[in-house]
Amino acid sequence: MSIFRSTRLRKFLIVRFGLIMLLVPMAVLSGESQTQHTKPTASEPIPEPAIPAILAAFDRYEVVAMPEAHGMKDVDDFILTLIRDPSFPGKVNDIEVECGNSLYQPVLDSYIAGMDVPFAEVRKVWRNTTQSMCGYSGFFEQFFPLVRAINQKLPTTKRLRVLAGDPPIDWEKVKTSEEARKFLDRGTSIVSVMEKEVLSKHRKALMLFGTFHLMHGTDSDVSTYEKDYPHLTFVVSDLGTYDTNRRVGSISPFALWPHPTLALTKGTWLGALSLSDISPPPFNIDVDSETCKVQIAFPAEMQKPMETLVDAFLYLGPQAFRLSEPMPADIALDADYMAELQRREALIGLPPGESPKSQKEFSDEIVQEAQNPILEGAPKLPDAKAIEQECLEDKKRGNPQ
C-alpha cells in the first residue's frame, strides 16, 4: 500500500478503510460509473442519538470499534465530541489507536498522564508509524492533547490510557526496504496490544482503526482476536459512499433522520446492503495469465450482508456534504518531515505505475485539495475490458507489468 498522500480519489481508494490496495495505475480508472444501489426491502433501521447509543454499548461489550483519521472530518469531529462527553471516562478505560507507534508507548503513557513531555517528542507517536496518513492527520494533533487535558480533570483511577497499535518501527535506524518491510505486518501488533492490554484484563476500550481492520467474520484484526475473545466487540462503520450519487430531486432514505445518529444493522435494510454498496471494490489483474484476467470484487469472505460484518452504522448528516480533513499548516510546511515521508515511501514502495512526486508537486496537490473540501462521491469503476486489452497489448510488445 502506498503511504504517501496523492489525489483525493486515490487517497479515498487506498486509505479509506485502511486495507484496500490497487494493483494497476490510477490512470485506468475510466468506464461506467459505480451504480448507486437502491435501498433493499427490509425492516427500517431505528436511528438513535449516536453518543448515548455508543456509550450504552459499553454496558454490553468490552470494545467499541469505529473508523478514524482516514480523511473524513465529520467522523473525526464526532470522535472528539464523544470523548469529551462527561460520561465517557466512566465507561471506558483505554483507547487503542491505529496511528500510534508502539515503540513510543512509554512516552505516550507519560504524556497522557500529564507529565512534562515536549510535544515534539510525543508527536513521534503518530508521525513515525508505518502509515504516512497518520502523520498528515490534524485529528491526532488534537486527539492526544485532548485526552491528556481530560485526564487532568479526572481522579487517577478514572484516567484514560491511549494504546499505540502500530508495530514498533524505528525510522531513524531503518535504511533499507528489507528493514522497512519487516514492520508491515501490522495486524500482529494490533491484536497483541488488544489481547495483552485490554481483553485479558477485562478492560473497556474504544478502538479507532480503518473499518477493514474491524469487520467481523473476515481476516480483520478484530476477527483474529475474536477467535479467543468472541462476542465482546461492537463494530461501528460510517456509510462510506452510500447515497452520495443520488439523482437530483430524489429522496434520500435518511431525509428525516436527525444527526448524529447510530442505527443497528441486524434485520434492517442497512444490514442487507453489501460492502460494494458503501465502498468501491478493489481490482487486480493477473499479468501472469494468458488472458490478463481482471477481477473487480471484494474477497469472497467479504461478500456478505453488512449485518454480518458490522453491528451499526453512524450517520452524520447528508452524505453529499461530507467534508475532507485538511492537512494542518505545521505539517504541510515542515519540509524536513515531508522529505522524510518521501524517503519512507521509497523504502516501502509505490503502487505499480505510480511515479514519485517532487515536493512542489505534492505541495500543489495540497493547495488544490484545499480548494474543494467536499469529499467525492462513489468513484467510477475501472473498465475491465480496456484494462485486459491494454495488458494483452503490453504482453505482445514485451513490456514489463
C-alpha positions as CSV (number, residue, x, y, z in Angstrom):
1,M,0.0,0.0,0.0
2,S,1.3,3.4,-0.8
3,I,1.6,5.6,2.3
4,F,2.2,8.9,0.5
5,R,-0.8,11.2,0.0
6,S,-1.8,11.9,-3.5
7,T,-5.1,13.0,-5.2
8,R,-8.3,12.8,-3.2
9,L,-9.6,9.9,-5.3
10,R,-6.5,7.8,-4.8
11,K,-6.4,8.7,-1.2
12,F,-10.0,7.6,-0.7
13,L,-9.4,4.3,-2.5
14,I,-6.2,3.4,-0.7
15,V,-6.7,4.6,2.8
16,R,-10.5,4.9,3.2
17,F,-10.7,1.6,5.1
18,G,-7.1,1.1,5.9
19,L,-6.6,-2.0,3.9
20,I,-7.5,-1.7,0.2
21,M,-4.7,-1.8,-2.4
22,L,-5.0,-1.1,-6.1
23,L,-2.6,-3.1,-8.3
24,V,-2.8,-1.1,-11.5
25,P,-2.2,2.6,-12.3
26,M,-5.0,5.1,-11.4
27,A,-4.9,6.4,-14.9
28,V,-7.1,3.4,-16.0
29,L,-10.0,4.5,-13.7
30,S,-12.4,5.0,-16.5
31,G,-15.5,3.3,-17.7
32,E,-19.0,3.0,-16.3
33,S,-19.8,5.0,-13.1
34,Q,-20.4,3.0,-10.0
35,T,-24.1,2.3,-9.7
36,Q,-25.9,3.9,-6.7
37,H,-27.6,0.9,-5.3
38,T,-31.2,1.3,-4.3
39,K,-32.5,0.7,-0.8
40,P,-33.1,-3.1,-0.1
41,T,-36.6,-4.1,1.0
42,A,-36.3,-4.9,4.7
43,S,-37.1,-3.5,8.1
44,E,-36.5,0.2,8.7
45,P,-33.5,0.8,10.9
46,I,-34.2,2.9,14.1
47,P,-31.8,5.9,14.3
48,E,-30.8,6.7,17.9
49,P,-28.8,9.6,19.3
50,A,-25.3,8.4,18.5
51,I,-23.3,9.3,21.6
52,P,-25.7,7.9,24.1
53,A,-26.0,4.7,22.0
54,I,-22.3,4.2,21.8
55,L,-21.8,4.8,25.5
56,A,-24.6,2.3,26.2
57,A,-22.9,-0.3,24.0
58,F,-20.1,-0.4,26.6
59,D,-22.6,-1.8,29.1
60,R,-22.9,-4.9,26.9
61,Y,-19.5,-5.1,25.2
62,E,-15.9,-4.7,26.2
63,V,-14.8,-3.0,23.0
64,V,-16.5,-0.5,20.7
65,A,-14.6,-0.2,17.4
66,M,-15.0,2.5,14.8
67,P,-13.1,4.3,12.0
68,E,-11.0,7.4,12.4
69,A,-8.4,9.7,10.7
70,H,-8.9,8.5,7.2
71,G,-9.6,11.9,5.7
72,M,-13.2,12.1,7.0
73,K,-13.5,15.3,9.0
74,D,-17.1,14.6,10.1
75,V,-16.2,11.2,11.6
76,D,-13.1,12.7,13.4
77,D,-15.1,15.6,14.8
78,F,-17.6,13.2,16.1
79,I,-14.9,11.2,17.9
80,L,-13.6,14.3,19.6
81,T,-17.1,15.1,20.7
82,L,-17.6,11.6,22.0
83,I,-14.5,11.5,24.2
84,R,-15.4,15.0,25.6
85,D,-18.7,13.6,26.9
86,P,-18.7,13.7,30.7
87,S,-19.9,10.1,30.8
88,F,-17.1,8.7,28.6
89,P,-14.4,8.2,31.3
90,G,-16.9,6.3,33.4
91,K,-17.5,3.8,30.5
92,V,-14.0,3.4,29.0
93,N,-10.5,2.6,30.3
94,D,-8.4,2.5,27.1
95,I,-8.4,3.9,23.6
96,E,-6.3,1.9,21.1
97,V,-5.3,3.8,18.0
98,E,-4.1,2.8,14.6
99,C,-2.0,5.9,14.4
100,G,0.4,5.1,17.2
101,N,3.8,3.6,17.1
102,S,4.1,1.1,19.9
103,L,7.8,1.9,20.2
104,Y,6.9,5.1,21.9
105,Q,4.3,3.7,24.3
106,P,6.3,4.7,27.4
107,V,6.5,8.3,26.1
108,L,2.8,8.2,25.3
109,D,1.9,7.0,28.7
110,S,3.9,9.8,30.3
111,Y,2.3,12.5,28.1
112,I,-1.3,11.2,28.5
113,A,-0.8,11.0,32.3
114,G,0.1,14.7,32.3
115,M,3.9,14.6,32.8
116,D,6.2,17.2,31.3
117,V,6.8,15.7,27.8
118,P,7.8,18.0,24.9
119,F,5.2,18.0,22.1
120,A,8.0,17.5,19.6
121,E,8.8,14.2,21.4
122,V,5.3,12.8,21.8
123,R,4.2,13.6,18.2
124,K,6.7,10.9,17.1
125,V,3.9,8.5,18.3
126,W,1.7,9.3,15.3
127,R,4.2,10.8,12.9
128,N,6.6,7.8,12.9
129,T,4.2,5.0,12.2
130,T,4.2,2.7,9.1
131,Q,1.3,4.8,7.7
132,S,2.1,8.3,6.5
133,M,-1.6,9.3,6.6
134,C,-1.2,9.3,10.4
135,G,1.5,12.0,10.1
136,Y,-0.7,14.1,7.9
137,S,-3.6,13.9,10.3
138,G,-4.8,17.1,12.0
139,F,-7.2,14.8,14.0
140,F,-4.4,13.2,16.0
141,E,-2.7,16.5,16.6
142,Q,-5.9,17.3,18.5
143,F,-6.8,13.9,19.9
144,F,-3.7,13.2,22.0
145,P,-3.7,16.7,23.7
146,L,-7.4,16.4,24.3
147,V,-7.1,13.1,26.1
148,R,-4.3,14.5,28.2
149,A,-6.4,17.5,29.1
150,I,-9.4,15.3,30.0
151,N,-7.2,13.2,32.3
152,Q,-6.1,16.3,34.2
153,K,-9.8,16.8,35.4
154,L,-10.2,13.1,36.5
155,P,-9.1,11.2,39.6
156,T,-6.2,8.9,39.0
157,T,-8.4,5.7,39.0
158,K,-10.6,7.1,36.2
159,R,-7.9,8.4,33.8
160,L,-7.9,7.1,30.2
161,R,-4.9,5.3,28.7
162,V,-4.1,5.5,25.0
163,L,-2.6,2.4,23.4
164,A,-0.5,2.6,20.3
165,G,-1.3,-0.3,18.0
166,D,1.2,0.1,15.1
167,P,4.4,-2.0,15.0
168,P,7.5,-0.6,16.8
169,I,9.4,0.7,13.8
170,D,12.4,3.0,14.4
171,W,12.7,5.0,11.3
172,E,16.0,6.5,12.4
173,K,17.5,3.1,12.1
174,V,15.6,1.8,9.0
175,K,17.8,2.4,6.0
176,T,16.7,-0.4,3.5
177,S,13.5,-1.8,2.0
178,E,14.1,-5.1,3.7
179,E,14.3,-3.4,7.1
180,A,11.2,-1.4,6.5
181,R,9.1,-4.3,5.3
182,K,9.8,-6.3,8.5
183,F,7.3,-3.9,10.2
184,L,4.4,-4.1,7.7
185,D,2.7,-7.0,9.5
186,R,0.5,-4.5,11.4
187,G,-2.2,-7.0,12.4
188,T,0.1,-8.9,14.7
189,S,0.9,-5.8,16.7
190,I,-2.7,-4.5,16.8
191,V,-4.1,-7.9,18.0
192,S,-1.3,-8.3,20.5
193,V,-1.9,-4.9,22.1
194,M,-5.6,-5.6,22.3
195,E,-5.2,-9.0,23.9
196,K,-2.5,-8.1,26.3
197,E,-3.7,-4.7,27.5
198,V,-7.4,-4.9,27.1
199,L,-9.1,-8.2,26.6
200,S,-7.1,-10.3,29.1
201,K,-7.6,-7.7,31.7
202,H,-11.3,-7.3,31.0
203,R,-10.9,-3.6,30.5
204,K,-13.2,-1.4,28.3
205,A,-11.7,0.1,25.1
206,L,-12.6,2.3,22.3
207,M,-10.8,1.0,19.2
208,L,-10.0,3.6,16.4
209,F,-8.9,2.0,13.2
210,G,-9.8,1.8,9.5
211,T,-13.0,-0.1,9.0
212,F,-11.4,-3.1,7.3
213,H,-9.3,-3.7,10.5
214,L,-12.6,-4.1,12.4
215,M,-15.1,-6.2,10.5
216,H,-16.5,-9.4,11.9
217,G,-16.0,-12.7,10.0
218,T,-13.1,-11.7,7.8
219,D,-9.4,-11.7,8.1
220,S,-9.5,-8.4,10.1
221,D,-7.7,-7.8,13.3
222,V,-10.9,-7.9,15.3
223,S,-11.8,-11.2,13.7
224,T,-8.4,-12.6,14.6
225,Y,-8.8,-11.9,18.3
226,E,-12.5,-12.9,18.3
227,K,-11.3,-16.5,17.9
228,D,-10.3,-16.3,21.6
229,Y,-12.5,-13.4,22.7
230,P,-15.8,-13.8,20.9
231,H,-18.9,-11.6,21.2
232,L,-17.0,-8.8,23.0
233,T,-16.7,-6.2,20.3
234,F,-19.3,-3.8,18.9
235,V,-18.3,-2.6,15.4
236,V,-19.5,0.7,14.0
237,S,-19.0,1.8,10.4
238,D,-19.6,5.0,8.6
239,L,-21.7,4.9,5.4
240,G,-18.8,5.3,3.0
241,T,-20.1,6.5,-0.4
242,Y,-23.6,5.1,0.0
243,D,-26.2,7.7,-1.0
244,T,-23.6,10.1,-2.3
245,N,-24.5,10.0,-6.0
246,R,-28.2,10.4,-5.6
247,R,-30.1,11.9,-8.6
248,V,-31.3,15.5,-8.3
249,G,-34.9,15.5,-6.9
250,S,-34.8,12.0,-5.5
251,I,-35.4,11.5,-1.8
252,S,-32.7,10.2,0.5
253,P,-33.6,7.3,2.8
254,F,-32.1,9.4,5.6
255,A,-34.1,12.5,4.8
256,L,-35.9,12.5,8.1
257,W,-33.1,11.2,10.2
258,P,-31.6,13.5,12.8
259,H,-27.9,13.5,13.2
260,P,-25.6,12.3,14.5
261,T,-27.4,9.0,14.9
262,L,-26.5,5.4,15.2
263,A,-28.6,2.6,13.6
264,L,-28.2,-1.1,14.2
265,T,-27.8,-3.3,11.1
266,K,-29.4,-6.5,12.2
267,G,-32.6,-7.3,10.3
268,T,-32.7,-3.9,8.6
269,W,-32.2,-2.7,5.0
270,L,-29.0,-1.2,6.1
271,G,-27.8,-4.6,7.2
272,A,-28.9,-6.1,3.9
273,L,-26.5,-3.8,1.9
274,S,-23.4,-5.3,0.6
275,L,-19.9,-3.9,1.1
276,S,-19.7,-2.7,-2.5
277,D,-22.7,-0.5,-1.8
278,I,-20.6,1.6,0.6
279,S,-17.2,1.2,-0.9
280,P,-15.7,0.7,-4.4
281,P,-14.3,-2.8,-4.6
282,P,-10.6,-3.3,-5.3
283,F,-9.4,-4.7,-8.5
284,N,-6.4,-6.7,-9.6
285,I,-5.0,-8.0,-12.8
286,D,-3.4,-11.4,-13.3
287,V,-0.5,-10.4,-15.5
288,D,0.9,-13.9,-15.4
289,S,-2.1,-15.4,-17.2
290,E,-2.6,-15.6,-21.0
291,T,-5.9,-13.7,-20.7
292,C,-4.7,-10.9,-18.3
293,K,-7.9,-11.6,-16.4
294,V,-9.2,-8.6,-14.3
295,Q,-11.2,-9.1,-11.1
296,I,-13.2,-6.2,-9.6
297,A,-14.6,-7.6,-6.4
298,F,-14.1,-7.9,-2.7
299,P,-12.8,-11.3,-1.5
300,A,-15.4,-14.0,-1.0
301,E,-15.3,-13.7,2.8
302,M,-16.4,-10.0,2.4
303,Q,-19.3,-10.7,0.0
304,K,-21.8,-10.9,2.8
305,P,-24.6,-8.7,4.0
306,M,-23.3,-5.8,6.0
307,E,-25.1,-7.0,9.2
308,T,-22.6,-9.9,9.4
309,L,-19.6,-7.5,9.1
310,V,-20.6,-4.6,11.3
311,D,-23.1,-4.0,14.1
312,A,-24.2,-0.5,13.4
313,F,-23.8,2.5,11.0
314,L,-23.0,6.0,12.1
315,Y,-25.0,8.7,10.2
316,L,-23.5,12.2,10.5
317,G,-25.7,14.2,8.0
318,P,-26.3,14.3,4.3
319,Q,-23.8,12.1,2.5
320,A,-23.3,14.5,-0.3
321,F,-22.0,17.1,2.1
322,R,-19.3,15.1,3.8
323,L,-16.1,17.1,4.5
324,S,-12.5,16.1,4.0
325,E,-10.0,16.8,6.7
326,P,-7.4,19.5,5.7
327,M,-3.7,19.0,6.4
328,P,-2.5,21.3,9.1
329,A,0.0,24.0,8.0
330,D,2.5,22.9,10.6
331,I,2.7,19.6,8.8
332,A,2.5,20.8,5.2
333,L,5.2,23.4,5.8
334,D,7.6,21.1,7.6
335,A,9.9,20.4,4.6
336,D,12.2,18.1,6.6
337,Y,9.3,15.9,7.6
338,M,7.8,15.9,4.1
339,A,11.2,14.8,2.8
340,E,11.4,12.0,5.4
341,L,8.0,10.7,4.4
342,Q,9.1,10.5,0.8
343,R,12.2,8.6,2.0
344,R,9.9,6.1,3.8
345,E,7.7,5.9,0.7
346,A,10.6,5.0,-1.4
347,L,11.6,2.2,1.0
348,I,8.2,0.7,1.3
349,G,7.4,1.1,-2.4
350,L,4.9,2.9,-4.7
351,P,2.0,1.1,-6.3
352,P,2.7,-0.1,-9.8
353,G,2.6,2.6,-12.4
354,E,2.9,5.5,-9.9
355,S,5.9,7.9,-10.1
356,P,7.4,9.6,-7.1
357,K,6.4,13.3,-6.7
358,S,8.5,16.3,-6.1
359,Q,8.0,18.5,-3.1
360,K,6.4,21.1,-5.4
361,E,4.0,18.6,-7.0
362,F,3.0,17.4,-3.6
363,S,2.5,21.0,-2.3
364,D,0.4,21.8,-5.4
365,E,-1.9,18.9,-4.6
366,I,-2.4,20.1,-1.1
367,V,-3.4,23.5,-2.3
368,Q,-5.7,22.1,-5.0
369,E,-7.4,19.8,-2.4
370,A,-7.9,22.7,0.0
371,Q,-10.0,24.5,-2.7
372,N,-12.7,21.8,-2.5
373,P,-13.2,20.4,0.9
374,I,-16.2,18.2,-0.1
375,L,-15.4,14.5,-0.2
376,E,-16.1,12.9,-3.6
377,G,-19.0,10.5,-4.1
378,A,-18.7,7.0,-5.4
379,P,-15.8,6.9,-7.9
380,K,-16.0,5.4,-11.4
381,L,-15.2,1.7,-11.6
382,P,-12.4,0.7,-13.9
383,D,-13.2,-0.6,-17.4
384,A,-12.2,-4.2,-17.0
385,K,-12.2,-5.0,-20.8
386,A,-10.0,-2.0,-21.5
387,I,-7.5,-3.0,-18.8
388,E,-7.4,-6.6,-20.1
389,Q,-6.8,-5.3,-23.7
390,E,-4.0,-3.0,-22.6
391,C,-2.4,-5.8,-20.6
392,L,-2.5,-8.1,-23.6
393,E,-1.1,-5.5,-25.9
394,D,1.8,-4.9,-23.4
395,K,2.5,-8.6,-23.4
396,K,2.7,-8.6,-27.2
397,R,5.2,-5.8,-27.1
398,G,7.1,-7.5,-24.3
399,N,6.6,-4.6,-21.9
400,P,7.0,-5.4,-18.2
401,Q,3.9,-5.0,-16.0
